[in-house]
Every structure is written in C-alpha cells, then in structure tokens.
C-alpha cells in the first residue's frame, strides 16, 4: 500500500517540523530524506506545519 503522505524531496528542507508534530511518530528524518512509516492516522498535521509545502496527500 502506498503511503498516505507524499514527500517532495526537492522541496523538503529537512527542518523536522513534521517529525515534531506527528502524534504517532511515524515520520523518520534521516540525514538526506524523510520516511513515512506505516501507522499514519491521516491527521494532516505534518502537511499543515511544513513551511516549504513538501508534504501532500496521496489521493
């Protein structure tokens, strides 16, 4: 199954805001990219907090 959240790695500045607001802690930040693990509850908090618009819904 595809992730509910899509990360545009070209836009992502790896600020960590999405990691901080995720209530279920499924967003992992690596040195050069983000990974969204299984367990997303589709609250959209990460999308709302992203200053660069790098996160979007996979609809």
PDBQT receptor file of N, H, CA, C and O in Angstrom, charges set to zero:
ATOM      1  N   UNK A   1       0.847  -1.187   0.000  1.00  0.00    +0.000 N 
ATOM      2  CA  UNK A   1       0.000   0.000   0.000  1.00  0.00    +0.000 C 
ATOM      3  C   UNK A   1       0.891   1.249   0.000  1.00  0.00    +0.000 C 
ATOM      4  O   UNK A   1       1.888   1.305   0.720  1.00  0.00    +0.000 OA
ATOM      5  N   UNK A   2       0.532   2.229  -0.797  1.00  0.00    +0.000 N 
ATOM      6  H   UNK A   2      -0.278   2.183  -1.382  1.00  0.00    +0.000 HD
ATOM      7  CA  UNK A   2       1.280   3.476  -0.847  1.00  0.00    +0.000 C 
ATOM      8  C   UNK A   2       1.005   4.300   0.399  1.00  0.00    +0.000 C 
ATOM      9  O   UNK A   2      -0.063   4.202   1.004  1.00  0.00    +0.000 OA
ATOM     10  N   UNK A   3       1.972   5.102   0.767  1.00  0.00    +0.000 N 
ATOM     11  H   UNK A   3       2.839   5.182   0.275  1.00  0.00    +0.000 HD
ATOM     12  CA  UNK A   3       1.835   5.971   1.930  1.00  0.00    +0.000 C 
ATOM     13  C   UNK A   3       0.767   7.037   1.670  1.00  0.00    +0.000 C 
ATOM     14  O   UNK A   3       0.588   7.482   0.536  1.00  0.00    +0.000 OA
ATOM     15  N   UNK A   4       0.072   7.436   2.709  1.00  0.00    +0.000 N 
ATOM     16  H   UNK A   4       0.217   7.075   3.630  1.00  0.00    +0.000 HD
ATOM     17  CA  UNK A   4      -0.935   8.495   2.620  1.00  0.00    +0.000 C 
ATOM     18  C   UNK A   4      -0.272   9.841   2.350  1.00  0.00    +0.000 C 
ATOM     19  O   UNK A   4      -0.843  10.699   1.677  1.00  0.00    +0.000 OA
ATOM     20  N   UNK A   5       0.943  10.022   2.881  1.00  0.00    +0.000 N 
ATOM     21  H   UNK A   5       1.407   9.325   3.428  1.00  0.00    +0.000 HD
ATOM     22  CA  UNK A   5       1.680  11.269   2.722  1.00  0.00    +0.000 C 
ATOM     23  C   UNK A   5       2.783  11.094   1.683  1.00  0.00    +0.000 C 
ATOM     24  O   UNK A   5       3.540  10.124   1.722  1.00  0.00    +0.000 OA
ATOM     25  N   UNK A   6       2.864  12.036   0.762  1.00  0.00    +0.000 N 
ATOM     26  H   UNK A   6       2.250  12.825   0.730  1.00  0.00    +0.000 HD
ATOM     27  CA  UNK A   6       3.927  12.044  -0.247  1.00  0.00    +0.000 C 
ATOM     28  C   UNK A   6       4.910  13.147   0.125  1.00  0.00    +0.000 C 
ATOM     29  O   UNK A   6       4.511  14.264   0.457  1.00  0.00    +0.000 OA
ATOM     30  N   UNK A   7       6.195  12.823   0.066  1.00  0.00    +0.000 N 
ATOM     31  H   UNK A   7       6.519  11.916  -0.203  1.00  0.00    +0.000 HD
ATOM     32  CA  UNK A   7       7.242  13.796   0.350  1.00  0.00    +0.000 C 
ATOM     33  C   UNK A   7       7.912  14.205  -0.958  1.00  0.00    +0.000 C 
ATOM     34  O   UNK A   7       8.441  13.359  -1.680  1.00  0.00    +0.000 OA
ATOM     35  N   UNK A   8       7.888  15.499  -1.261  1.00  0.00    +0.000 N 
ATOM     36  H   UNK A   8       7.459  16.186  -0.675  1.00  0.00    +0.000 HD
ATOM     37  CA  UNK A   8       8.620  16.033  -2.410  1.00  0.00    +0.000 C 
ATOM     38  C   UNK A   8      10.023  16.365  -1.909  1.00  0.00    +0.000 C 
ATOM     39  O   UNK A   8      10.249  17.414  -1.306  1.00  0.00    +0.000 OA
ATOM     40  N   UNK A   9      10.950  15.462  -2.166  1.00  0.00    +0.000 N 
ATOM     41  H   UNK A   9      10.766  14.610  -2.656  1.00  0.00    +0.000 HD
ATOM     42  CA  UNK A   9      12.300  15.617  -1.617  1.00  0.00    +0.000 C 
ATOM     43  C   UNK A   9      13.037  16.841  -2.158  1.00  0.00    +0.000 C 
ATOM     44  O   UNK A   9      13.978  17.325  -1.529  1.00  0.00    +0.000 OA
ATOM     45  N   UNK A  10      12.618  17.341  -3.310  1.00  0.00    +0.000 N 
ATOM     46  H   UNK A  10      11.854  16.948  -3.821  1.00  0.00    +0.000 HD
ATOM     47  CA  UNK A  10      13.244  18.550  -3.857  1.00  0.00    +0.000 C 
ATOM     48  C   UNK A  10      12.856  19.788  -3.056  1.00  0.00    +0.000 C 
ATOM     49  O   UNK A  10      13.628  20.743  -2.969  1.00  0.00    +0.000 OA
ATOM     50  N   UNK A  11      11.661  19.773  -2.472  1.00  0.00    +0.000 N 
ATOM     51  H   UNK A  11      11.033  18.997  -2.543  1.00  0.00    +0.000 HD
ATOM     52  CA  UNK A  11      11.181  20.910  -1.685  1.00  0.00    +0.000 C 
ATOM     53  C   UNK A  11      11.547  20.801  -0.207  1.00  0.00    +0.000 C 
ATOM     54  O   UNK A  11      11.676  21.815   0.478  1.00  0.00    +0.000 OA
ATOM     55  N   UNK A  12      11.711  19.592   0.280  1.00  0.00    +0.000 N 
ATOM     56  H   UNK A  12      11.605  18.768  -0.276  1.00  0.00    +0.000 HD
ATOM     57  CA  UNK A  12      11.921  19.358   1.713  1.00  0.00    +0.000 C 
ATOM     58  C   UNK A  12      13.266  19.912   2.174  1.00  0.00    +0.000 C 
ATOM     59  O   UNK A  12      14.313  19.577   1.620  1.00  0.00    +0.000 OA
ATOM     60  N   UNK A  13      13.218  20.763   3.194  1.00  0.00    +0.000 N 
ATOM     61  H   UNK A  13      12.368  21.035   3.644  1.00  0.00    +0.000 HD
ATOM     62  CA  UNK A  13      14.432  21.341   3.761  1.00  0.00    +0.000 C 
ATOM     63  C   UNK A  13      14.912  20.610   5.004  1.00  0.00    +0.000 C 
ATOM     64  O   UNK A  13      15.849  21.053   5.667  1.00  0.00    +0.000 OA
ATOM     65  N   UNK A  14      14.264  19.482   5.322  1.00  0.00    +0.000 N 
ATOM     66  H   UNK A  14      13.503  19.122   4.783  1.00  0.00    +0.000 HD
ATOM     67  CA  UNK A  14      14.618  18.678   6.494  1.00  0.00    +0.000 C 
ATOM     68  C   UNK A  14      14.645  19.506   7.775  1.00  0.00    +0.000 C 
ATOM     69  O   UNK A  14      15.575  19.401   8.575  1.00  0.00    +0.000 OA
ATOM     70  N   UNK A  15      13.614  20.329   7.959  1.00  0.00    +0.000 N 
ATOM     71  H   UNK A  15      12.858  20.413   7.309  1.00  0.00    +0.000 HD
ATOM     72  CA  UNK A  15      13.542  21.185   9.144  1.00  0.00    +0.000 C 
ATOM     73  C   UNK A  15      13.128  20.414  10.393  1.00  0.00    +0.000 C 
ATOM     74  O   UNK A  15      13.450  20.813  11.512  1.00  0.00    +0.000 OA
ATOM     75  N   UNK A  16      12.406  19.297  10.195  1.00  0.00    +0.000 N 
ATOM     76  H   UNK A  16      12.144  18.972   9.285  1.00  0.00    +0.000 HD
ATOM     77  CA  UNK A  16      11.978  18.478  11.323  1.00  0.00    +0.000 C 
ATOM     78  C   UNK A  16      10.642  18.856  11.916  1.00  0.00    +0.000 C 
ATOM     79  O   UNK A  16      10.197  18.226  12.876  1.00  0.00    +0.000 OA
ATOM     80  N   UNK A  17       9.993  19.863  11.374  1.00  0.00    +0.000 N 
ATOM     81  H   UNK A  17      10.354  20.374  10.595  1.00  0.00    +0.000 HD
ATOM     82  CA  UNK A  17       8.690  20.272  11.897  1.00  0.00    +0.000 C 
ATOM     83  C   UNK A  17       7.664  19.164  11.854  1.00  0.00    +0.000 C 
ATOM     84  O   UNK A  17       6.899  18.979  12.801  1.00  0.00    +0.000 OA
ATOM     85  N   UNK A  18       7.646  18.430  10.764  1.00  0.00    +0.000 N 
ATOM     86  H   UNK A  18       8.267  18.580   9.995  1.00  0.00    +0.000 HD
ATOM     87  CA  UNK A  18       6.674  17.344  10.615  1.00  0.00    +0.000 C 
ATOM     88  C   UNK A  18       6.931  16.227  11.620  1.00  0.00    +0.000 C 
ATOM     89  O   UNK A  18       5.994  15.639  12.161  1.00  0.00    +0.000 OA
ATOM     90  N   UNK A  19       8.190  15.944  11.862  1.00  0.00    +0.000 N 
ATOM     91  H   UNK A  19       8.951  16.422  11.423  1.00  0.00    +0.000 HD
ATOM     92  CA  UNK A  19       8.562  14.918  12.837  1.00  0.00    +0.000 C 
ATOM     93  C   UNK A  19       8.061  15.324  14.224  1.00  0.00    +0.000 C 
ATOM     94  O   UNK A  19       7.542  14.496  14.973  1.00  0.00    +0.000 OA
ATOM     95  N   UNK A  20       8.223  16.597  14.555  1.00  0.00    +0.000 N 
ATOM     96  H   UNK A  20       8.645  17.270  13.947  1.00  0.00    +0.000 HD
ATOM     97  CA  UNK A  20       7.828  17.105  15.873  1.00  0.00    +0.000 C 
ATOM     98  C   UNK A  20       6.325  17.060  16.109  1.00  0.00    +0.000 C 
ATOM     99  O   UNK A  20       5.895  16.821  17.237  1.00  0.00    +0.000 OA
ATOM    100  N   UNK A  21       5.511  17.284  15.077  1.00  0.00    +0.000 N 
ATOM    101  H   UNK A  21       5.861  17.479  14.161  1.00  0.00    +0.000 HD
ATOM    102  CA  UNK A  21       4.057  17.347  15.285  1.00  0.00    +0.000 C 
ATOM    103  C   UNK A  21       3.338  16.020  15.072  1.00  0.00    +0.000 C 
ATOM    104  O   UNK A  21       2.156  15.912  15.396  1.00  0.00    +0.000 OA
ATOM    105  N   UNK A  22       4.010  15.016  14.541  1.00  0.00    +0.000 N 
ATOM    106  H   UNK A  22       4.970  15.103  14.277  1.00  0.00    +0.000 HD
ATOM    107  CA  UNK A  22       3.341  13.737  14.274  1.00  0.00    +0.000 C 
ATOM    108  C   UNK A  22       2.961  13.057  15.592  1.00  0.00    +0.000 C 
ATOM    109  O   UNK A  22       3.838  12.678  16.369  1.00  0.00    +0.000 OA
ATOM    110  N   UNK A  23       1.655  12.902  15.845  1.00  0.00    +0.000 N 
ATOM    111  H   UNK A  23       0.943  13.209  15.214  1.00  0.00    +0.000 HD
ATOM    112  CA  UNK A  23       1.217  12.332  17.120  1.00  0.00    +0.000 C 
ATOM    113  C   UNK A  23       1.522  10.844  17.274  1.00  0.00    +0.000 C 
ATOM    114  O   UNK A  23       1.558  10.333  18.393  1.00  0.00    +0.000 OA
ATOM    115  N   UNK A  24       1.742  10.149  16.164  1.00  0.00    +0.000 N 
ATOM    116  H   UNK A  24       1.713  10.564  15.255  1.00  0.00    +0.000 HD
ATOM    117  CA  UNK A  24       2.021   8.709  16.232  1.00  0.00    +0.000 C 
ATOM    118  C   UNK A  24       3.471   8.382  15.881  1.00  0.00    +0.000 C 
ATOM    119  O   UNK A  24       3.844   7.212  15.791  1.00  0.00    +0.000 OA
ATOM    120  N   UNK A  25       4.279   9.410  15.686  1.00  0.00    +0.000 N 
ATOM    121  H   UNK A  25       3.975  10.360  15.759  1.00  0.00    +0.000 HD
ATOM    122  CA  UNK A  25       5.726   9.282  15.479  1.00  0.00    +0.000 C 
ATOM    123  C   UNK A  25       6.106   8.310  14.356  1.00  0.00    +0.000 C 
ATOM    124  O   UNK A  25       6.983   7.463  14.526  1.00  0.00    +0.000 OA
ATOM    125  N   UNK A  26       5.429   8.446  13.205  1.00  0.00    +0.000 N 
ATOM    126  H   UNK A  26       4.717   9.134  13.067  1.00  0.00    +0.000 HD
ATOM    127  CA  UNK A  26       5.744   7.584  12.069  1.00  0.00    +0.000 C 
ATOM    128  C   UNK A  26       6.643   8.261  11.029  1.00  0.00    +0.000 C 
ATOM    129  O   UNK A  26       7.019   7.636  10.037  1.00  0.00    +0.000 OA
ATOM    130  N   UNK A  27       6.986   9.528  11.247  1.00  0.00    +0.000 N 
ATOM    131  H   UNK A  27       6.681  10.036  12.053  1.00  0.00    +0.000 HD
ATOM    132  CA  UNK A  27       7.859  10.241  10.323  1.00  0.00    +0.000 C 
ATOM    133  C   UNK A  27       9.276  10.191  10.882  1.00  0.00    +0.000 C 
ATOM    134  O   UNK A  27       9.540  10.647  11.995  1.00  0.00    +0.000 OA
ATOM    135  N   UNK A  28      10.177   9.630  10.088  1.00  0.00    +0.000 N 
ATOM    136  H   UNK A  28       9.963   9.260   9.184  1.00  0.00    +0.000 HD
ATOM    137  CA  UNK A  28      11.566   9.483  10.498  1.00  0.00    +0.000 C 
ATOM    138  C   UNK A  28      12.423  10.370   9.594  1.00  0.00    +0.000 C 
ATOM    139  O   UNK A  28      12.300  10.324   8.370  1.00  0.00    +0.000 OA
ATOM    140  N   UNK A  29      13.288  11.171  10.205  1.00  0.00    +0.000 N 
ATOM    141  H   UNK A  29      13.388  11.208  11.199  1.00  0.00    +0.000 HD
ATOM    142  CA  UNK A  29      14.166  12.045   9.423  1.00  0.00    +0.000 C 
ATOM    143  C   UNK A  29      15.568  11.460   9.412  1.00  0.00    +0.000 C 
ATOM    144  O   UNK A  29      16.180  11.226  10.455  1.00  0.00    +0.000 OA
ATOM    145  N   UNK A  30      16.049  11.234   8.218  1.00  0.00    +0.000 N 
ATOM    146  H   UNK A  30      15.553  11.424   7.371  1.00  0.00    +0.000 HD
ATOM    147  CA  UNK A  30      17.417  10.776   8.013  1.00  0.00    +0.000 C 
ATOM    148  C   UNK A  30      18.260  11.970   7.586  1.00  0.00    +0.000 C 
ATOM    149  O   UNK A  30      17.739  13.077   7.446  1.00  0.00    +0.000 OA
ATOM    150  N   UNK A  31      19.529  11.761   7.384  1.00  0.00    +0.000 N 
ATOM    151  H   UNK A  31      19.951  10.862   7.499  1.00  0.00    +0.000 HD
ATOM    152  CA  UNK A  31      20.444  12.846   7.020  1.00  0.00    +0.000 C 
ATOM    153  C   UNK A  31      20.011  13.555   5.734  1.00  0.00    +0.000 C 
ATOM    154  O   UNK A  31      20.165  14.771   5.615  1.00  0.00    +0.000 OA
ATOM    155  N   UNK A  32      19.472  12.803   4.778  1.00  0.00    +0.000 N 
ATOM    156  H   UNK A  32      19.347  11.815   4.875  1.00  0.00    +0.000 HD
ATOM    157  CA  UNK A  32      19.158  13.389   3.475  1.00  0.00    +0.000 C 
ATOM    158  C   UNK A  32      17.733  13.164   2.982  1.00  0.00    +0.000 C 
ATOM    159  O   UNK A  32      17.428  13.502   1.838  1.00  0.00    +0.000 OA
ATOM    160  N   UNK A  33      16.848  12.602   3.810  1.00  0.00    +0.000 N 
ATOM    161  H   UNK A  33      17.096  12.327   4.739  1.00  0.00    +0.000 HD
ATOM    162  CA  UNK A  33      15.461  12.386   3.385  1.00  0.00    +0.000 C 
ATOM    163  C   UNK A  33      14.552  12.053   4.570  1.00  0.00    +0.000 C 
ATOM    164  O   UNK A  33      15.012  11.759   5.673  1.00  0.00    +0.000 OA
ATOM    165  N   UNK A  34      13.247  12.111   4.300  1.00  0.00    +0.000 N 
ATOM    166  H   UNK A  34      12.873  12.350   3.403  1.00  0.00    +0.000 HD
ATOM    167  CA  UNK A  34      12.233  11.700   5.272  1.00  0.00    +0.000 C 
ATOM    168  C   UNK A  34      11.659  10.359   4.868  1.00  0.00    +0.000 C 
ATOM    169  O   UNK A  34      11.626  10.027   3.683  1.00  0.00    +0.000 OA
ATOM    170  N   UNK A  35      11.209   9.591   5.835  1.00  0.00    +0.000 N 
ATOM    171  H   UNK A  35      11.235   9.861   6.797  1.00  0.00    +0.000 HD
ATOM    172  CA  UNK A  35      10.488   8.353   5.555  1.00  0.00    +0.000 C 
ATOM    173  C   UNK A  35       9.220   8.362   6.387  1.00  0.00    +0.000 C 
ATOM    174  O   UNK A  35       9.248   8.657   7.582  1.00  0.00    +0.000 OA
ATOM    175  N   UNK A  36       8.113   8.038   5.748  1.00  0.00    +0.000 N 
ATOM    176  H   UNK A  36       8.090   7.799   4.777  1.00  0.00    +0.000 HD
ATOM    177  CA  UNK A  36       6.829   7.929   6.433  1.00  0.00    +0.000 C 
ATOM    178  C   UNK A  36       6.552   6.438   6.604  1.00  0.00    +0.000 C 
ATOM    179  O   UNK A  36       6.323   5.732   5.622  1.00  0.00    +0.000 OA
ATOM    180  N   UNK A  37       6.572   5.965   7.827  1.00  0.00    +0.000 N 
ATOM    181  H   UNK A  37       6.758   6.539   8.625  1.00  0.00    +0.000 HD
ATOM    182  CA  UNK A  37       6.330   4.551   8.105  1.00  0.00    +0.000 C 
ATOM    183  C   UNK A  37       4.835   4.258   8.183  1.00  0.00    +0.000 C 
ATOM    184  O   UNK A  37       4.014   5.175   8.217  1.00  0.00    +0.000 OA
ATOM    185  N   UNK A  38       4.494   2.986   8.212  1.00  0.00    +0.000 N 
ATOM    186  H   UNK A  38       5.161   2.241   8.184  1.00  0.00    +0.000 HD
ATOM    187  CA  UNK A  38       3.109   2.564   8.376  1.00  0.00    +0.000 C 
ATOM    188  C   UNK A  38       2.586   3.059   9.719  1.00  0.00    +0.000 C 
ATOM    189  O   UNK A  38       3.348   3.201  10.676  1.00  0.00    +0.000 OA
ATOM    190  N   UNK A  39       1.303   3.317   9.785  1.00  0.00    +0.000 N 
ATOM    191  H   UNK A  39       0.684   3.201   9.008  1.00  0.00    +0.000 HD
ATOM    192  CA  UNK A  39       0.676   3.734  11.032  1.00  0.00    +0.000 C 
ATOM    193  C   UNK A  39       0.158   5.158  11.011  1.00  0.00    +0.000 C 
ATOM    194  O   UNK A  39      -0.380   5.639  12.009  1.00  0.00    +0.000 OA
ATOM    195  N   UNK A  40       0.316   5.840   9.879  1.00  0.00    +0.000 N 
ATOM    196  H   UNK A  40       0.753   5.449   9.069  1.00  0.00    +0.000 HD
ATOM    197  CA  UNK A  40      -0.181   7.213   9.747  1.00  0.00    +0.000 C 
ATOM    198  C   UNK A  40      -1.690   7.234  10.019  1.00  0.00    +0.000 C 
ATOM    199  O   UNK A  40      -2.435   6.412   9.486  1.00  0.00    +0.000 OA
ATOM    200  N   UNK A  41      -2.130   8.182  10.855  1.00  0.00    +0.000 N 
ATOM    201  H   UNK A  41      -1.525   8.850  11.288  1.00  0.00    +0.000 HD
ATOM    202  CA  UNK A  41      -3.555   8.282  11.192  1.00  0.00    +0.000 C 
ATOM    203  C   UNK A  41      -4.274   9.360  10.367  1.00  0.00    +0.000 C 
ATOM    204  O   UNK A  41      -5.434   9.678  10.628  1.00  0.00    +0.000 OA
ATOM    205  N   UNK A  42      -3.588   9.906   9.389  1.00  0.00    +0.000 N 
ATOM    206  H   UNK A  42      -2.646   9.647   9.177  1.00  0.00    +0.000 HD
ATOM    207  CA  UNK A  42      -4.170  10.861   8.435  1.00  0.00    +0.000 C 
ATOM    208  C   UNK A  42      -4.709  12.127   9.105  1.00  0.00    +0.000 C 
ATOM    209  O   UNK A  42      -5.775  12.625   8.742  1.00  0.00    +0.000 OA
ATOM    210  N   UNK A  43      -3.971  12.637  10.078  1.00  0.00    +0.000 N 
ATOM    211  H   UNK A  43      -3.105  12.233  10.373  1.00  0.00    +0.000 HD
ATOM    212  CA  UNK A  43      -4.399  13.852  10.780  1.00  0.00    +0.000 C 
ATOM    213  C   UNK A  43      -4.010  15.122  10.024  1.00  0.00    +0.000 C 
ATOM    214  O   UNK A  43      -4.557  16.192  10.290  1.00  0.00    +0.000 OA
ATOM    215  N   UNK A  44      -3.074  15.012   9.090  1.00  0.00    +0.000 N 
ATOM    216  H   UNK A  44      -2.630  14.142   8.874  1.00  0.00    +0.000 HD
ATOM    217  CA  UNK A  44      -2.600  16.129   8.247  1.00  0.00    +0.000 C 
ATOM    218  C   UNK A  44      -1.830  17.207   8.992  1.00  0.00    +0.000 C 
ATOM    219  O   UNK A  44      -1.576  18.272   8.429  1.00  0.00    +0.000 OA
ATOM    220  N   UNK A  45      -1.451  16.963  10.237  1.00  0.00    +0.000 N 
ATOM    221  H   UNK A  45      -1.657  16.098  10.694  1.00  0.00    +0.000 HD
ATOM    222  CA  UNK A  45      -0.679  17.960  10.985  1.00  0.00    +0.000 C 
ATOM    223  C   UNK A  45       0.655  18.240  10.313  1.00  0.00    +0.000 C 
ATOM    224  O   UNK A  45       1.104  19.386  10.289  1.00  0.00    +0.000 OA
ATOM    225  N   UNK A  46       1.294  17.216   9.769  1.00  0.00    +0.000 N 
ATOM    226  H   UNK A  46       0.929  16.285   9.789  1.00  0.00    +0.000 HD
ATOM    227  CA  UNK A  46       2.586  17.394   9.115  1.00  0.00    +0.000 C 
ATOM    228  C   UNK A  46       2.457  18.274   7.875  1.00  0.00    +0.000 C 
ATOM    229  O   UNK A  46       3.319  19.113   7.615  1.00  0.00    +0.000 OA
ATOM    230  N   UNK A  47       1.400  18.086   7.124  1.00  0.00    +0.000 N 
ATOM    231  H   UNK A  47       0.700  17.404   7.336  1.00  0.00    +0.000 HD
ATOM    232  CA  UNK A  47       1.175  18.888   5.917  1.00  0.00    +0.000 C 
ATOM    233  C   UNK A  47       0.986  20.356   6.301  1.00  0.00    +0.000 C 
ATOM    234  O   UNK A  47       1.543  21.244   5.656  1.00  0.00    +0.000 OA
ATOM    235  N   UNK A  48       0.210  20.608   7.339  1.00  0.00    +0.000 N 
ATOM    236  H   UNK A  48      -0.243  19.887   7.863  1.00  0.00    +0.000 HD
ATOM    237  CA  UNK A  48      -0.085  21.975   7.764  1.00  0.00    +0.000 C 
ATOM    238  C   UNK A  48       1.139  22.714   8.296  1.00  0.00    +0.000 C 
ATOM    239  O   UNK A  48       1.247  23.930   8.135  1.00  0.00    +0.000 OA
ATOM    240  N   UNK A  49       2.064  21.987   8.931  1.00  0.00    +0.000 N 
ATOM    241  H   UNK A  49       1.976  20.999   9.062  1.00  0.00    +0.000 HD
ATOM    242  CA  UNK A  49       3.220  22.635   9.544  1.00  0.00    +0.000 C 
ATOM    243  C   UNK A  49       4.393  22.809   8.574  1.00  0.00    +0.000 C 
ATOM    244  O   UNK A  49       5.315  23.568   8.872  1.00  0.00    +0.000 OA
ATOM    245  N   UNK A  50       4.383  22.144   7.447  1.00  0.00    +0.000 N 
ATOM    246  H   UNK A  50       3.633  21.528   7.205  1.00  0.00    +0.000 HD
ATOM    247  CA  UNK A  50       5.522  22.170   6.521  1.00  0.00    +0.000 C 
ATOM    248  C   UNK A  50       5.670  23.549   5.860  1.00  0.00    +0.000 C 
ATOM    249  O   UNK A  50       4.793  23.970   5.106  1.00  0.00    +0.000 OA
ATOM    250  N   UNK A  51       6.782  24.254   6.143  1.00  0.00    +0.000 N 
ATOM    251  H   UNK A  51       7.494  23.912   6.755  1.00  0.00    +0.000 HD
ATOM    252  CA  UNK A  51       6.957  25.600   5.598  1.00  0.00    +0.000 C 
ATOM    253  C   UNK A  51       7.268  25.638   4.105  1.00  0.00    +0.000 C 
ATOM    254  O   UNK A  51       7.099  26.673   3.462  1.00  0.00    +0.000 OA
ATOM    255  N   UNK A  52       7.720  24.517   3.554  1.00  0.00    +0.000 N 
ATOM    256  H   UNK A  52       7.858  23.676   4.076  1.00  0.00    +0.000 HD
ATOM    257  CA  UNK A  52       8.104  24.509   2.139  1.00  0.00    +0.000 C 
ATOM    258  C   UNK A  52       7.069  23.840   1.239  1.00  0.00    +0.000 C 
ATOM    259  O   UNK A  52       7.249  23.794   0.022  1.00  0.00    +0.000 OA
ATOM    260  N   UNK A  53       5.988  23.323   1.822  1.00  0.00    +0.000 N 
ATOM    261  H   UNK A  53       5.842  23.360   2.811  1.00  0.00    +0.000 HD
ATOM    262  CA  UNK A  53       4.962  22.667   1.022  1.00  0.00    +0.000 C 
ATOM    263  C   UNK A  53       5.432  21.349   0.427  1.00  0.00    +0.000 C 
ATOM    264  O   UNK A  53       4.961  20.938  -0.633  1.00  0.00    +0.000 OA
ATOM    265  N   UNK A  54       6.357  20.690   1.108  1.00  0.00    +0.000 N 
ATOM    266  H   UNK A  54       6.740  21.024   1.969  1.00  0.00    +0.000 HD
ATOM    267  CA  UNK A  54       6.930  19.445   0.584  1.00  0.00    +0.000 C 
ATOM    268  C   UNK A  54       6.064  18.216   0.834  1.00  0.00    +0.000 C 
ATOM    269  O   UNK A  54       6.304  17.161   0.247  1.00  0.00    +0.000 OA
ATOM    270  N   UNK A  55       5.070  18.338   1.691  1.00  0.00    +0.000 N 
ATOM    271  H   UNK A  55       4.874  19.195   2.169  1.00  0.00    +0.000 HD
ATOM    272  CA  UNK A  55       4.221  17.196   2.021  1.00  0.00    +0.000 C 
ATOM    273  C   UNK A  55       2.831  17.372   1.427  1.00  0.00    +0.000 C 
ATOM    274  O   UNK A  55       2.265  18.465   1.450  1.00  0.00    +0.000 OA
ATOM    275  N   UNK A  56       2.294  16.287   0.897  1.00  0.00    +0.000 N 
ATOM    276  H   UNK A  56       2.754  15.399   0.878  1.00  0.00    +0.000 HD
ATOM    277  CA  UNK A  56       0.951  16.325   0.330  1.00  0.00    +0.000 C 
ATOM    278  C   UNK A  56       0.276  14.981   0.514  1.00  0.00    +0.000 C 
ATOM    279  O   UNK A  56       0.922  13.985   0.839  1.00  0.00    +0.000 OA
ATOM    280  N   UNK A  57      -1.038  14.963   0.302  1.00  0.00    +0.000 N 
ATOM    281  H   UNK A  57      -1.563  15.772   0.037  1.00  0.00    +0.000 HD
ATOM    282  CA  UNK A  57      -1.820  13.733   0.418  1.00  0.00    +0.000 C 
ATOM    283  C   UNK A  57      -1.699  12.915  -0.855  1.00  0.00    +0.000 C 
ATOM    284  O   UNK A  57      -1.667  13.467  -1.955  1.00  0.00    +0.000 OA
ATOM    285  N   UNK A  58      -1.633  11.610  -0.705  1.00  0.00    +0.000 N 
ATOM    286  H   UNK A  58      -1.659  11.163   0.189  1.00  0.00    +0.000 HD
ATOM    287  CA  UNK A  58      -1.630  10.686  -1.826  1.00  0.00    +0.000 C 
ATOM    288  C   UNK A  58      -3.083  10.251  -2.033  1.00  0.00    +0.000 C 
ATOM    289  O   UNK A  58      -3.543   9.275  -1.440  1.00  0.00    +0.000 OA
ATOM    290  N   UNK A  59      -3.798  10.996  -2.892  1.00  0.00    +0.000 N 
ATOM    291  H   UNK A  59      -3.424  11.788  -3.374  1.00  0.00    +0.000 HD
ATOM    292  CA  UNK A  59      -5.225  10.707  -3.084  1.00  0.00    +0.000 C 
ATOM    293  C   UNK A  59      -5.490  10.073  -4.414  1.00  0.00    +0.000 C 
ATOM    294  O   UNK A  59      -6.638   9.766  -4.735  1.00  0.00    +0.000 OA
TER     295      UNK A  59
